[in-house]
Amino acid sequence: MEVSDLVSCTEKISCQDIKLELTPNQNMNPTPELTLLAKLYTTKTISFIMVKEVTQKAWKPAFPMEVKKLSQNIYMLSFSHEVDFHKVYHKCPWSIRGGHLVLKKWSLDLSWQEVDFSLSTIWIQIHGLPDLWRTEDNLKRIGSKISSVVNVDLIGDFGGTWKKFIQVRVEVDISNRLLPGVLLPRQGRSDLWISLKYEKIADLYYQCDIIGHDKNHCLAEPFRLYNSSGKPFKATSPWLRADNDDIPPKA
């Protein structure tokens, strides 16, 4: 067959011609699938053996857990019992040697290559918000400045009247800069800085404020914000972490 004839034949093939209906496996166990897919965001070289050792040590599963490498920095985690599965999934995010580990549930009607790892669920502490504005709706509005809100915790770190902070659980886009806070305008008073601090975040480059970056793998411009007077201030520093009490000095 001439090349021209072959080209002519393939040009006539449409997407409809190659669609093939397949029958789902009706004999599969109907119980929830105890499998998570994980992606490690890091510029470091972390071996598969290290991933297995760290996850076993950190999670201490009561029942056997299997870890398989699917691709570069992507892993399959298979649990034997739903108790271990839920403990690991609901306590995310996790880190491995500074790398941010994103966990996703895996639906059986998806190939692992289709799973979207761009969002990571993170608890964010909201510091400095006066009681007058401590409502569930306001917390959701603050969380929505970052991304989609998963749930809200109005209790925070203390059960008494005064609370150091309150929390909101948000799906954070890994490719975006972390927002360090918001300015609350108040009638008759100056704008108030409300700090956002992120729990259990791993490597974070303070030049760009993006998880998983470092000075050798970042082309972003320095991240700056502007206060109510229009003056710029550095938006990134260790104050983004939940274990740091500082705030931006000119916010």
Residue pairs with C-beta under 8 A, 6 or more apart in sequence:
24 109
28 108
32 82
33 105
33 106
33 107
33 108
34 78
34 79
34 80
34 81
34 82
34 85
35 76
35 77
35 78
35 79
35 105
35 106
36 76
36 77
36 79
36 85
36 88
36 89
36 103
36 104
36 105
36 106
37 70
37 74
37 75
37 76
37 77
37 103
37 104
37 105
37 106
37 112
37 115
37 117
38 74
38 75
38 76
38 77
38 101
38 102
38 103
38 104
39 73
39 74
39 75
39 101
39 102
39 104
39 117
40 46
40 51
40 73
40 74
40 75
40 96
40 99
40 100
40 101
40 102
41 73
41 99
41 100
41 101
41 102
41 174
41 202
41 211
41 212
42 73
42 96
42 97
42 98
42 99
42 100
42 202
42 203
42 212
43 203
43 212
43 213
43 214
43 216
43 217
44 97
44 98
44 99
46 73
46 96
46 97
46 99
48 67
48 69
48 75
50 96
50 97
51 67
51 69
51 75
51 96
52 67
54 96
54 97
55 65
55 67
55 77
55 94
55 96
56 65
58 94
59 65
59 84
59 87
59 88
61 79
61 80
61 81
61 84
61 88
62 81
62 83
62 84
63 79
63 80
63 81
63 83
63 84
64 80
65 77
65 78
65 79
65 80
65 84
66 76
66 77
66 78
67 75
67 76
67 77
67 78
68 75
68 76
68 78
69 75
69 76
70 76
70 112
73 99
74 112
74 117
76 106
76 112
77 88
77 103
79 85
79 88
88 94
88 103
89 103
89 105
92 101
92 102
92 103
92 120
92 121
93 100
93 101
93 102
93 103
93 120
93 121
93 122
93 200
93 201
93 202
94 101
94 103
94 200
95 101
95 200
95 201
95 202
95 203
96 202
98 202
98 203
99 202
99 203
99 212
100 120
100 174
100 201
100 202
100 203
100 211
100 212
101 202
102 117
102 119
102 120
102 174
104 115
104 116
104 117
106 112
106 115
117 174
118 173
118 174
118 175
119 147
119 148
119 171
119 172
119 173
119 174
120 171
120 172
120 174
120 211
121 150
121 169
121 170
121 171
121 172
122 169
122 170
122 171
122 172
122 198
122 199
122 200
122 201
123 153
123 167
123 168
123 169
123 198
123 199
123 200
123 242
124 143
124 146
124 167
124 168
124 169
124 170
124 196
124 197
124 198
124 199
125 156
125 165
125 166
125 167
125 196
125 197
125 198
125 199
125 242
126 139
126 142
126 165
126 166
126 167
126 168
126 194
126 195
126 196
127 164
127 165
127 194
127 195
127 196
127 197
127 247
128 192
128 193
128 194
128 195
128 247
129 138
129 142
129 166
129 184
129 194
130 192
133 184
134 154
134 166
136 152
136 154
139 149
139 152
139 154
139 166
139 168
140 149
140 152
140 168
142 168
142 182
142 194
142 196
143 149
143 152
143 168
143 169
143 170
145 179
145 182
146 170
146 172
146 178
146 179
146 196
147 170
147 171
147 172
147 173
147 176
148 170
148 171
149 168
149 169
149 170
150 169
150 170
150 171
151 168
151 169
152 167
152 168
152 169
153 166
153 167
153 168
153 169
154 166
155 163
155 166
156 163
156 164
156 165
156 166
156 167
157 163
157 164
157 165
158 164
165 197
172 178
172 198
172 211
174 210
174 211
174 212
175 210
176 210
177 208
177 209
177 210
177 220
177 223
177 235
177 236
178 196
178 198
178 201
178 204
178 209
178 210
178 211
178 236
178 240
179 196
180 195
180 196
180 209
180 225
180 235
180 236
180 239
180 240
180 248
180 251
181 193
181 194
181 195
181 196
181 247
181 248
181 251
182 193
182 194
182 196
183 191
183 192
183 193
183 194
183 227
183 228
183 251
184 191
184 192
184 193
184 194
185 191
185 228
186 192
190 228
191 227
191 228
193 227
193 247
193 248
193 251
195 239
195 247
196 240
197 239
197 240
197 241
197 242
197 244
198 240
198 241
198 242
199 242
200 242
201 211
201 240
201 241
202 211
202 212
203 211
203 212
203 213
203 214
204 210
204 211
204 213
204 236
204 240
204 241
205 213
205 214
205 215
205 218
206 236
206 237
206 238
207 213
207 215
207 218
207 220
207 222
207 223
207 236
208 218
208 220
208 221
208 222
208 223
208 236
209 223
209 235
209 236
209 240
210 218
210 220
213 220
222 234
223 234
223 235
223 236
224 232
224 233
224 234
224 235
225 232
225 233
225 235
225 248
225 251
226 232
226 233
227 233
227 250
227 251
231 250
233 248
233 249
233 250
233 251
234 248
235 248
237 246
237 248
238 244
238 246
239 245
239 246
239 247
239 248
